[in-house]
Amino acid sequence: MTPKSEHLVNLIFKKLKTYKNKKIFLEKDSLNKFILCLFKEN
């Protein structure tokens, strides 16, 4: 993963973890895999 995409994952992870209206169970590894999957699709 490039540093730029890793930074993007970190930003998304932080935003989702601080979202207070709903409880979100999220693991960073799962988010990484999901985003990599999206990148590979295009």
C-alpha positions in Angstrom: 0.0 0.0 0.0 1.3 3.4 -0.9 1.8 6.0 1.8 -0.9 8.2 0.2 -3.5 5.4 0.3 -2.5 4.4 3.8 -3.0 8.0 4.9 -6.4 7.9 3.3 -7.3 4.7 5.2 -6.2 6.3 8.4 -8.3 9.4 7.9 -11.4 7.3 7.1 -10.8 5.1 10.1 -10.5 8.1 12.4 -13.6 9.7 11.1 -15.7 6.5 11.4 -14.4 5.8 14.9 -15.4 9.3 16.1 -18.9 9.1 14.5 -21.2 9.4 17.5 -24.7 8.9 16.1 -24.3 5.2 15.7 -21.9 2.7 17.2 -19.6 1.3 14.6 -17.5 -1.8 15.1 -14.5 -1.4 12.8 -11.1 -3.0 12.7 -8.4 -1.2 10.8 -7.3 -4.4 9.0 -10.9 -4.9 7.6 -11.0 -1.4 6.4 -7.7 -1.8 4.7 -8.8 -4.9 2.9 -12.1 -3.2 1.8 -10.4 -0.2 0.4 -7.8 -2.2 -1.4 -10.6 -4.2 -2.9 -12.2 -1.0 -4.1 -8.9 0.1 -5.7 -8.4 -3.2 -7.5 -11.9 -3.0 -9.0 -11.0 0.1 -11.0 
